[in-house]
């Protein structure tokens, strides 16, 4: 997309935006089943498997792969990511030395206060919303080693669709969410003082080179500060209502062993779950500074038909 396409005040980009919007809405998945691609081995995709994954990424900014490879091996998501140009991992502070995070219930002092490492539900967010705007997370990969005994489902929504719905409802809301000081995540402190400084930035922005839309968001209501104007407050409330509604394009999936989600850091939430003590839930999470590559043309220029590349 050309730079500035998502600025509601850019009249020169109105035509490009309209084509992009129509393509995104025409490609909306009706269920997670339309986004699933069966693969023999995610570490070494065949040309057909790679093309099927790329088609779904073009269509919905996300794909769910399913394999029978259920080994406890972080090389699996890392190898899959490399096949789509993903190499620059974000080593967030609870990640392992290889910058892959093990998402599992963990009650030690470092993890117990953070919801991803509990069995509780997680509200809507994009990954890395507390990152400095100069270090945005453009891609995210979740690989399931073991599911929970019950629950642990993910609800997903392409952030492109959230932007479109907001702009159609009230373009002033989009302007507020694109403001440089729209959302602030306060500093994180520990026993040694400030462990992470406060982070302020927009909710919606676009990549300076590709022009693709990016979203930085959390639905949390504590430890977050919105810009103090009435329009931003109304936009934040409207977005929470959208995510709570049955909006078209929202899909639900429960990742089973050998399955994974590769996405352009779309909006997602997680339901609470009950673990099996003998085989507790374990997912690997990789966050990338890179955008997903190797998916050919932009969906704004090449709308995808729903049956263009069916799952095998």
C-alpha positions as CSV (number, residue, x, y, z in Angstrom):
1,X,0.0,0.0,0.0
2,X,1.3,3.5,-0.7
3,X,2.3,5.6,2.3
4,X,-0.5,7.5,3.9
5,X,-3.3,5.3,2.5
6,X,-4.8,4.8,5.9
7,X,-4.9,8.6,6.8
8,X,-8.6,9.5,6.5
9,X,-7.6,13.0,5.4
10,X,-5.5,11.8,2.5
11,X,-8.0,12.4,-0.4
12,X,-5.3,11.4,-3.0
13,X,-5.3,7.9,-1.5
14,X,-9.1,7.5,-1.3
15,X,-9.3,5.2,-4.4
16,X,-6.5,3.0,-3.2
17,X,-8.1,2.7,0.2
18,X,-11.5,1.9,-1.3
19,X,-10.0,-1.0,-3.3
20,X,-8.1,-2.3,-0.3
21,X,-11.2,-2.1,1.9
22,X,-13.4,-3.9,-0.6
23,X,-10.8,-6.7,-1.1
24,X,-10.5,-7.2,2.7
25,X,-14.2,-7.4,3.2
26,X,-14.8,-9.7,0.2
27,X,-12.2,-12.2,1.7
28,X,-13.6,-12.4,5.2
29,X,-13.4,-16.0,6.5
30,X,-16.7,-17.4,7.9
31,X,-14.9,-19.8,10.3
32,X,-11.4,-20.9,11.3
33,X,-11.8,-24.0,9.0
34,X,-11.3,-21.7,6.0
35,X,-7.9,-20.7,7.4
36,X,-6.5,-24.2,8.1
37,X,-3.8,-25.7,6.0
38,X,-2.7,-29.3,6.7
39,X,1.1,-29.7,6.4
40,X,3.3,-32.8,6.6
41,X,6.2,-31.0,8.4
42,X,6.1,-27.3,9.3
43,X,9.9,-27.3,9.3
44,X,10.1,-28.0,5.6
45,X,7.0,-27.0,3.7
46,X,6.3,-28.3,0.2
47,X,5.7,-25.7,-2.5
48,X,2.0,-26.5,-2.4
49,X,1.8,-26.1,1.4
50,X,3.7,-22.9,1.2
51,X,1.4,-21.5,-1.4
52,X,-1.7,-22.5,0.6
53,X,-0.3,-20.8,3.7
54,X,0.6,-17.7,1.7
55,X,-2.9,-17.5,0.2
56,X,-4.5,-17.4,3.6
57,X,-2.0,-14.8,4.9
58,X,-2.9,-12.6,1.9
59,X,-6.6,-13.1,2.6
60,X,-6.9,-12.6,6.3
61,X,-3.4,-11.8,7.7
62,X,-3.4,-15.2,9.5
63,X,-3.2,-18.9,8.8
64,X,-3.7,-22.0,11.0
65,X,-1.4,-24.9,10.1
66,X,-2.0,-28.4,11.3
67,X,0.6,-31.2,11.4
68,X,1.3,-34.4,13.2
69,X,4.6,-33.1,14.5
70,X,4.0,-32.8,18.2
71,X,7.6,-32.9,19.4
72,X,8.7,-30.5,22.2
73,X,11.0,-28.7,19.9
74,X,11.3,-24.9,19.5
75,X,13.1,-25.4,16.2
76,X,9.6,-26.2,14.7
77,X,8.2,-22.6,14.9
78,X,11.6,-21.1,14.2
79,X,12.0,-23.1,11.0
80,X,8.4,-22.2,9.9
81,X,9.0,-18.6,10.5
82,X,12.2,-18.5,8.4
83,X,10.2,-19.8,5.4
84,X,8.3,-16.6,5.5
85,X,11.2,-14.3,6.0
86,X,10.9,-14.1,9.8
87,X,14.2,-14.0,11.5
88,X,14.3,-10.9,13.8
89,X,12.9,-12.2,17.1
90,X,11.8,-9.9,19.9
91,X,13.5,-11.2,23.1
92,X,11.0,-10.0,25.6
93,X,12.1,-10.3,29.2
94,X,10.3,-13.6,29.9
95,X,11.5,-15.3,26.7
96,X,14.1,-18.0,26.7
97,X,17.7,-17.3,25.5
98,X,16.7,-18.2,22.0
99,X,14.0,-15.5,22.2
100,X,11.1,-18.1,22.0
101,X,8.7,-17.9,24.9
102,X,7.2,-21.0,26.5
103,X,3.5,-20.2,27.3
104,X,2.5,-22.5,30.1
105,X,1.2,-22.1,33.7
106,X,4.1,-21.0,35.8
107,X,3.8,-19.9,39.4
108,X,7.4,-18.8,40.0
109,X,8.1,-15.2,41.1
110,X,8.9,-13.9,37.7
111,X,5.8,-15.3,35.9
112,X,2.9,-15.6,38.4
113,X,1.7,-12.0,38.1
114,X,1.3,-12.2,34.3
115,X,-1.9,-13.6,32.9
116,X,-0.3,-15.5,29.9
117,X,1.4,-17.8,32.4
118,X,-1.8,-18.6,34.3
119,X,-4.9,-20.6,33.3
120,X,-7.1,-17.4,33.3
121,X,-8.7,-15.9,30.2
122,X,-6.9,-13.1,28.4
123,X,-8.6,-10.1,26.9
124,X,-8.2,-8.8,23.4
125,X,-4.8,-7.5,22.5
126,X,-2.0,-7.5,19.9
127,X,1.3,-8.8,21.0
128,X,4.0,-6.4,22.1
129,X,1.6,-3.5,22.7
130,X,4.0,-2.3,25.5
131,X,6.9,-2.2,23.0
132,X,8.4,1.2,22.1
133,X,6.8,2.3,18.8
134,X,10.3,2.1,17.2
135,X,10.2,-1.7,17.9
136,X,6.8,-2.8,16.7
137,X,5.8,-6.5,16.5
138,X,4.7,-7.1,12.9
139,X,4.3,-10.9,13.1
140,X,3.6,-13.5,15.7
141,X,3.7,-17.3,15.7
142,X,2.0,-19.7,18.2
143,X,2.9,-23.4,18.0
144,X,1.0,-25.9,20.2
145,X,3.0,-28.8,21.8
146,X,0.2,-29.8,24.1
147,X,-3.3,-28.3,24.5
148,X,-5.1,-27.9,27.8
149,X,-7.5,-30.7,28.9
150,X,-10.4,-28.2,28.5
151,X,-10.6,-24.7,27.1
152,X,-7.7,-22.5,26.0
153,X,-9.3,-21.4,22.8
154,X,-8.3,-18.4,20.9
155,X,-10.6,-15.8,19.3
156,X,-9.0,-14.0,16.3
157,X,-9.9,-10.9,14.4
158,X,-7.8,-9.3,11.6
159,X,-6.9,-5.8,12.7
160,X,-7.5,-4.6,9.2
161,X,-11.2,-5.4,9.8
162,X,-11.2,-3.5,13.1
163,X,-9.8,-0.5,11.3
164,X,-12.4,-0.7,8.5
165,X,-15.3,-1.0,10.9
166,X,-14.1,2.0,12.9
167,X,-13.5,4.2,9.9
168,X,-16.9,3.3,8.6
169,X,-18.5,4.2,11.9
170,X,-16.6,7.4,12.7
171,X,-13.5,8.6,10.9
172,X,-12.7,10.9,13.8
173,X,-12.2,7.8,15.9
174,X,-9.5,6.6,13.5
175,X,-7.9,10.0,13.6
176,X,-7.8,9.8,17.4
177,X,-6.3,6.3,17.3
178,X,-3.6,7.3,14.9
179,X,-2.5,10.2,17.1
180,X,1.1,9.9,18.4
181,X,0.0,9.9,22.0
182,X,-3.2,7.9,21.7
183,X,-2.3,5.1,24.2
184,X,0.2,4.9,27.0
185,X,1.3,1.8,28.8
186,X,2.7,3.0,32.2
187,X,6.2,2.0,33.3
188,X,6.8,-1.5,34.8
189,X,8.6,-1.4,38.1
190,X,10.4,-4.1,40.1
191,X,12.4,-4.3,43.2
192,X,15.3,-2.5,41.5
193,X,13.1,0.4,40.2
194,X,11.9,1.0,36.7
195,X,12.3,-2.1,34.6
196,X,10.6,-0.7,31.6
197,X,9.8,2.9,30.9
198,X,6.3,4.1,30.0
199,X,5.5,3.6,26.4
200,X,3.3,6.0,24.4
201,X,2.2,5.7,20.8
202,X,-0.6,5.3,18.3
203,X,-3.0,2.4,18.1
204,X,-3.1,2.4,14.3
205,X,-0.1,3.2,12.1
206,X,1.4,2.0,8.8
207,X,4.8,0.5,8.0
208,X,7.1,3.2,6.6
209,X,8.2,1.0,3.7
210,X,5.4,-1.4,2.9
211,X,2.6,0.8,3.9
212,X,0.8,-2.1,5.6
213,X,-1.5,-1.3,8.5
214,X,-0.2,-2.0,12.0
215,X,-2.2,-2.1,15.2
216,X,-0.9,-1.8,18.8
217,X,-3.7,-2.4,21.3
218,X,-4.9,-3.9,24.6
219,X,-8.4,-4.0,25.9
220,X,-7.1,-3.9,29.5
221,X,-8.7,-1.3,31.7
222,X,-6.0,-1.0,34.3
223,X,-2.4,0.0,33.8
224,X,-3.3,1.8,30.7
225,X,-3.7,5.5,29.9
226,X,-5.7,6.9,27.0
227,X,-5.2,10.4,25.6
228,X,-7.4,12.7,27.7
229,X,-9.8,14.0,25.0
230,X,-13.4,12.9,24.6
231,X,-12.9,11.5,21.1
232,X,-10.2,9.1,22.1
233,X,-12.2,7.9,25.1
234,X,-15.2,7.3,22.9
235,X,-13.1,5.5,20.3
236,X,-11.6,3.2,22.9
237,X,-15.0,2.4,24.3
238,X,-16.4,1.7,20.8
239,X,-13.5,-0.6,20.0
240,X,-14.1,-2.6,23.2
241,X,-17.8,-3.0,22.1
242,X,-16.8,-4.1,18.6
243,X,-14.5,-6.8,20.0
244,X,-17.3,-8.0,22.4
245,X,-19.8,-8.2,19.5
246,X,-20.3,-11.0,16.9
247,X,-18.7,-8.9,14.2
248,X,-18.1,-10.7,10.8
249,X,-14.6,-12.0,10.4
250,X,-14.1,-13.1,14.0
251,X,-13.0,-16.7,14.2
252,X,-12.5,-19.2,17.1
253,X,-9.8,-21.9,17.1
254,X,-8.4,-24.3,19.7
255,X,-4.9,-25.3,18.8
256,X,-4.2,-29.0,19.2
257,X,-0.8,-30.7,19.3
258,X,1.1,-30.0,16.1
259,X,-1.1,-27.0,15.2
260,X,0.0,-23.4,15.1
261,X,-1.1,-19.9,14.2
262,X,1.1,-17.6,12.0
263,X,-0.2,-14.1,11.7
264,X,0.6,-10.4,11.1
265,X,0.0,-9.8,14.8
266,X,-3.8,-9.8,14.5
267,X,-6.1,-9.1,17.4
268,X,-6.6,-12.1,19.6
269,X,-7.9,-13.3,23.0
270,X,-7.7,-16.5,25.0
271,X,-10.4,-18.3,27.0
272,X,-9.5,-19.8,30.4
273,X,-8.6,-23.4,30.6
274,X,-8.2,-26.5,32.8
275,X,-4.9,-28.2,32.6
276,X,-4.1,-31.9,32.7
277,X,-1.5,-32.2,35.5
278,X,0.2,-35.1,33.8
279,X,0.5,-33.2,30.4
280,X,0.1,-29.5,31.0
281,X,-0.6,-27.0,28.2
282,X,2.5,-25.8,26.4
283,X,2.7,-23.4,23.4
284,X,5.8,-21.8,21.9
285,X,5.4,-18.1,21.0
286,X,7.7,-16.2,18.6
287,X,7.3,-12.5,18.1
288,X,9.0,-10.8,15.2
289,X,10.0,-7.3,14.2
290,X,9.9,-8.5,10.6
291,X,6.8,-8.3,8.4
292,X,5.7,-11.6,7.0
293,X,7.2,-12.1,3.5
294,X,7.1,-14.6,0.7
295,X,3.4,-14.2,0.1
296,X,3.6,-12.5,-3.4
297,X,1.3,-9.6,-4.3
298,X,-0.5,-7.3,-1.8
299,X,-4.2,-8.4,-1.2
300,X,-5.1,-4.8,-2.0
301,X,-4.1,-5.5,-5.6
302,X,-5.0,-9.2,-5.8
303,X,-8.2,-10.0,-4.0
304,X,-8.3,-13.7,-3.0
305,X,-11.2,-15.9,-3.9
306,X,-12.4,-18.0,-1.0
307,X,-11.7,-21.3,-2.8
308,X,-8.5,-20.2,-4.5
309,X,-6.4,-22.6,-2.5
310,X,-8.4,-25.0,-0.4
311,X,-7.0,-26.8,2.5
312,X,-5.8,-30.3,1.8
